[in-house]
Amino acid sequence: TQLSGRITAGQNDQGWQLRAQLSNPQSGPWDRQRLPLATLDAQAGFDGSHLTLPQASAQAGDGRITLQGRYTPGTQTLAGEAEVQGLRPNALDSRLDSQAVQGRIRAEQAADAAVRFHIDLRGESTAARNTNALRVDQLQAQGRWQAPVLQLEQLQVRALQAEAQGQQLRIDTAARAFDGRLQLSVPGASAQVQGQLAPEAGAGTLLLQLSEAQRLHDWLAALP
């Protein structure tokens, strides 16, 4: 890792302005003790009421992530969007597959500190696929986070050889309580949860099936 570049700041008739342009010619995956970030070009401004990020672009390997956002300190409201273009997971961790990922992530925080979010990431289709590869095929989620409760209206995941489907999920991280329906399958095992589950109460069911213990062990050992 060898970060270098230029950061400038100043004031004009629109308020404070910041510009950062950084490059890292020795970028590489985290698991090889390198920083995946290859370049960063970002602009930000503060007009006294709003902190804006009109443009930010980060490159990792062949992929790029562009960001835009706006934060209002007076109301504690936040809105932002990220677009992922051709990001190869193995640029972040060499143990992951090279299948490129693209899509969008959006989030908004209201004055009550609740964050609504929408995630839609998909792997690019390829003619030949290695079924044993740790790739990201699909990650879709829509929901709301207001500490300590996470609500997911829908969840669809196909990544790292695992699949998960869920609807109307409610997870209370403080009470360790779950409500909803979730199906999960990983190499060698599967699980299905339906209803309400909590440490001292609940009216739900949890079904676990272990079909191949060695296969499950090998999959867990291969995860980053």
C-alpha positions as CSV (number, residue, x, y, z in Angstrom):
1,T,0.0,0.0,0.0
2,Q,1.4,3.4,-1.0
3,L,-1.2,6.1,-0.7
4,S,-0.4,9.5,-2.2
5,G,-2.3,12.4,-3.6
6,R,-3.7,15.8,-2.8
7,I,-6.3,17.2,-0.4
8,T,-7.5,20.8,-0.7
9,A,-9.9,22.8,1.4
10,G,-11.2,26.4,1.1
11,Q,-14.1,28.7,1.4
12,N,-16.2,30.4,-1.3
13,D,-19.6,32.1,-1.6
14,Q,-21.3,28.7,-1.2
15,G,-19.4,27.7,2.0
16,W,-16.6,25.4,2.8
17,Q,-15.4,23.1,0.0
18,L,-13.1,20.0,0.2
19,R,-11.5,18.0,-2.6
20,A,-9.5,14.8,-2.2
21,Q,-7.6,13.0,-5.0
22,L,-5.7,10.0,-3.8
23,S,-4.0,7.1,-5.6
24,N,-2.5,3.8,-4.4
25,P,-0.4,2.1,-7.1
26,Q,0.2,-0.9,-4.7
27,S,-3.4,-1.7,-4.0
28,G,-4.5,-5.3,-3.4
29,P,-6.8,-7.6,-1.4
30,W,-7.1,-7.3,2.4
31,D,-6.0,-10.9,3.0
32,R,-2.7,-10.1,1.4
33,Q,-2.1,-7.2,3.8
34,R,-2.9,-4.5,1.2
35,L,-5.5,-1.8,0.8
36,P,-8.0,-2.6,-2.0
37,L,-8.5,1.1,-2.7
38,A,-6.7,2.1,-6.0
39,T,-8.0,5.6,-6.5
40,L,-10.3,8.0,-4.7
41,D,-11.7,11.3,-6.1
42,A,-14.2,13.0,-3.8
43,Q,-15.8,16.5,-3.4
44,A,-17.6,17.7,-0.3
45,G,-19.1,20.9,0.8
46,F,-20.8,22.6,3.9
47,D,-22.9,25.7,3.5
48,G,-23.6,26.1,7.2
49,S,-26.8,24.0,7.1
50,H,-26.1,21.0,4.9
51,L,-23.1,18.8,4.4
52,T,-23.1,17.5,0.8
53,L,-21.2,14.9,-1.1
54,P,-22.0,15.7,-4.7
55,Q,-19.5,13.4,-6.1
56,A,-17.1,10.7,-4.9
57,S,-15.6,7.8,-6.8
58,A,-13.5,5.0,-5.5
59,Q,-11.8,2.3,-7.6
60,A,-10.8,-1.2,-6.5
61,G,-9.2,-3.4,-9.2
62,D,-11.4,-3.0,-12.3
63,G,-14.4,-2.0,-10.3
64,R,-15.8,1.4,-9.3
65,I,-18.1,2.7,-6.6
66,T,-19.6,6.1,-6.9
67,L,-21.3,7.9,-4.0
68,Q,-23.6,10.8,-3.5
69,G,-25.1,12.0,-0.2
70,R,-26.5,14.9,1.9
71,Y,-26.5,15.3,5.7
72,T,-28.4,18.0,7.7
73,P,-26.9,18.3,11.2
74,G,-29.9,20.5,12.4
75,T,-32.4,17.7,11.8
76,Q,-30.1,14.7,11.9
77,T,-31.4,13.6,8.5
78,L,-29.3,11.8,6.0
79,A,-29.7,10.5,2.4
80,G,-27.2,8.7,0.3
81,E,-26.8,6.5,-2.7
82,A,-23.9,4.2,-3.9
83,E,-23.6,2.7,-7.4
84,V,-21.4,-0.4,-7.8
85,Q,-20.0,-1.0,-11.3
86,G,-18.0,-4.1,-12.2
87,L,-16.5,-4.7,-8.7
88,R,-14.8,-8.0,-8.5
89,P,-14.9,-9.5,-5.0
90,N,-11.4,-11.0,-5.3
91,A,-10.1,-7.4,-5.5
92,L,-11.2,-7.1,-1.9
93,D,-10.3,-10.6,-0.7
94,S,-8.4,-13.0,-3.0
95,R,-10.3,-16.0,-1.6
96,L,-13.5,-14.7,-3.3
97,D,-14.5,-15.3,-6.9
98,S,-13.7,-12.8,-9.7
99,Q,-17.3,-12.6,-11.0
100,A,-18.0,-8.8,-11.2
101,V,-20.8,-7.3,-9.1
102,Q,-23.0,-4.3,-9.9
103,G,-26.0,-2.6,-8.5
104,R,-27.2,0.2,-6.1
105,I,-27.5,0.8,-2.4
106,R,-29.7,3.6,-1.1
107,A,-30.3,4.7,2.5
108,E,-32.2,7.5,4.2
109,Q,-32.2,8.5,7.8
110,A,-35.2,10.5,9.2
111,A,-35.3,12.8,12.2
112,D,-36.4,9.9,14.4
113,A,-33.0,8.1,13.7
114,A,-34.7,5.4,11.7
115,V,-32.8,4.3,8.6
116,R,-34.6,3.0,5.6
117,F,-32.4,1.1,3.1
118,H,-32.6,-0.7,-0.2
119,I,-29.9,-3.0,-1.5
120,D,-29.8,-4.5,-5.0
121,L,-26.5,-6.1,-6.0
122,R,-26.1,-8.8,-8.7
123,G,-23.3,-10.8,-10.1
124,E,-22.7,-10.6,-13.8
125,S,-23.9,-13.6,-15.7
126,T,-21.1,-15.9,-17.1
127,A,-21.4,-18.9,-19.4
128,A,-19.1,-21.1,-17.3
129,R,-19.5,-21.1,-13.6
130,N,-17.5,-22.9,-10.9
131,T,-20.0,-24.2,-8.4
132,N,-17.4,-24.3,-5.7
133,A,-16.4,-20.6,-6.1
134,L,-17.2,-18.1,-3.4
135,R,-19.0,-15.7,-5.6
136,V,-21.8,-13.1,-5.1
137,D,-24.8,-13.8,-7.4
138,Q,-27.5,-11.8,-5.7
139,L,-28.0,-9.6,-2.7
140,Q,-31.4,-7.9,-2.3
141,A,-32.7,-6.4,0.9
142,Q,-35.2,-3.7,1.7
143,G,-36.0,-2.6,5.2
144,R,-35.6,-0.3,8.2
145,W,-33.1,-0.1,11.1
146,Q,-34.0,1.8,14.3
147,A,-31.8,0.6,17.1
148,P,-32.1,-2.0,18.4
149,V,-34.6,-3.4,15.8
150,L,-34.0,-4.5,12.3
151,Q,-37.0,-4.9,10.0
152,L,-36.6,-6.6,6.6
153,E,-39.6,-6.4,4.3
154,Q,-37.8,-8.8,1.9
155,L,-34.4,-10.6,1.8
156,Q,-33.0,-12.5,-1.1
157,V,-29.3,-13.7,-0.9
158,R,-27.3,-16.0,-3.2
159,A,-23.7,-15.6,-2.2
160,L,-20.7,-17.6,-1.0
161,Q,-22.5,-20.8,-1.9
162,A,-25.3,-20.0,0.5
163,E,-28.9,-19.0,-0.1
164,A,-31.3,-17.1,2.1
165,Q,-34.9,-16.0,1.6
166,G,-37.0,-14.0,4.1
167,Q,-40.1,-11.9,4.3
168,Q,-41.4,-9.5,6.9
169,L,-38.5,-10.2,9.3
170,R,-38.2,-8.4,12.6
171,I,-35.0,-8.9,14.7
172,D,-34.6,-7.3,18.1
173,T,-30.9,-7.3,18.8
174,A,-31.3,-6.2,22.4
175,A,-34.0,-8.8,23.3
176,R,-32.5,-11.4,21.0
177,A,-35.9,-11.9,19.5
178,F,-36.9,-13.0,16.0
179,D,-40.2,-12.8,14.2
180,G,-40.9,-13.8,10.6
181,R,-40.1,-16.4,8.1
182,L,-36.6,-17.3,6.9
183,Q,-35.2,-20.1,4.9
184,L,-31.4,-20.7,4.7
185,S,-29.3,-23.3,2.9
186,V,-25.6,-23.8,2.9
187,P,-23.4,-26.6,1.6
188,G,-24.3,-29.6,3.8
189,A,-27.1,-28.1,5.9
190,S,-30.3,-26.1,5.8
191,A,-32.6,-24.3,8.2
192,Q,-36.1,-22.9,8.3
193,V,-37.4,-20.5,10.9
194,Q,-41.1,-19.4,11.1
195,G,-43.0,-17.4,13.8
196,Q,-41.7,-15.8,16.9
197,L,-38.6,-16.9,18.7
198,A,-37.1,-15.4,21.9
199,P,-34.9,-16.7,24.8
200,E,-37.9,-17.0,27.2
201,A,-41.0,-17.0,25.0
202,G,-42.2,-17.5,21.5
203,A,-44.6,-19.3,19.2
204,G,-42.4,-20.3,16.4
205,T,-40.6,-23.3,14.9
206,L,-36.9,-23.8,14.0
207,L,-36.0,-26.7,11.8
208,L,-32.4,-27.7,11.2
209,Q,-31.2,-30.4,8.8
210,L,-27.6,-31.5,8.6
211,S,-27.1,-33.7,5.6
212,E,-23.3,-33.7,5.1
213,A,-21.2,-32.7,8.1
214,Q,-17.9,-32.8,6.3
215,R,-19.1,-30.7,3.5
216,L,-20.4,-28.1,6.0
217,H,-17.1,-28.1,7.8
218,D,-15.1,-27.6,4.6
219,W,-17.4,-24.7,3.5
220,L,-17.0,-23.0,6.8
221,A,-13.2,-23.4,6.7
222,A,-13.1,-21.9,3.2
223,L,-14.9,-18.7,4.2
224,P,-12.9,-15.5,4.4
